[in-house]
Structure formats: C-alpha cells, structure tokens
Amino acid sequence: MNTTVILSILELLAGILINLFIGALARGLFKKDGTGPRIPLRVLGIYLIINSISYLFHI
C-alpha cells in the first residue's frame, strides 16, 4: 500500500467520524447547536466520504 491509499483510508474514516459526531463537533466548534452550524460539517463529511470511496474503488 502506498501513501495515497493510506491517506484515502484516513480520509474515509475522518468523513465517517465527522458524520457520526456532528452534534458534538458543532457545539465544540461553533458554540451552538442547530441546523445552521451542522450544514458545513455535513457537507465536509460527505465530501470526504465520496472523494475517498471514488479513489479507493477507482470510480
């Protein structure tokens, strides 16, 4: 495994963890919880997941 594959796996794990712990991250980063602060985190998490899956499976 080369470094780009390892980075893609880490990217996938980061995207999954962002989406799992989105409430705690929104409260920690933006000091409030609600729909507004969760939108950038949700977009970032989904982007990381799609980007890493497309690289790992060469879609």
N, C-alpha and C positions, 0 to 999 in steps of 0.2 A: 504494500500500500504506500502510495506516495503522499506527500503532504497535502495536496489538493483534495484527495479523498478524505483524509482525516479532518481537514477544515470543513468539508461539506457535512460530515457526520456531526461535528460540533455545532455547525450552523443549524442542522435539523434539530438537535437536542435543545439548542437555545430557543428556537421558534416554538417548540412544544412547551418548554418551561414558561415562556412568556405567556402563552395562551392558557396554561394551567393556573398560573399565579397572577392573573391580570388584575384582580382586585387589590391584592397586597402591593403590587408594583404601582398601581395608580395612586393608592394612598401614600406610598412612600415617596414617589417622585413629584406628584402634583399637589400633595397635602389635602386632597379632597377625593371623594369617590362619587362616581356618577357616570353617565354615558359619555360626556364630553372628554374627560381625561382617558377613557378607555379606548377611544377610536384610534389615536396614533399607535398605541401599543398593540391593538388588534391587527392593524394594517402591517406593522413591522413584523409581528409574529407570523402572519400568513405569508408575507413576502419571503421571509427566511425559509419557511417550510417549502413553498413552491420552488424557490430557487435551488435549494439543496436536493430536493427529490428529482428535479429535472436534470441536475448534474449527475447524481448517483446512478440514475437509470438511463441516462443519455436520451431523454425525450426531446 
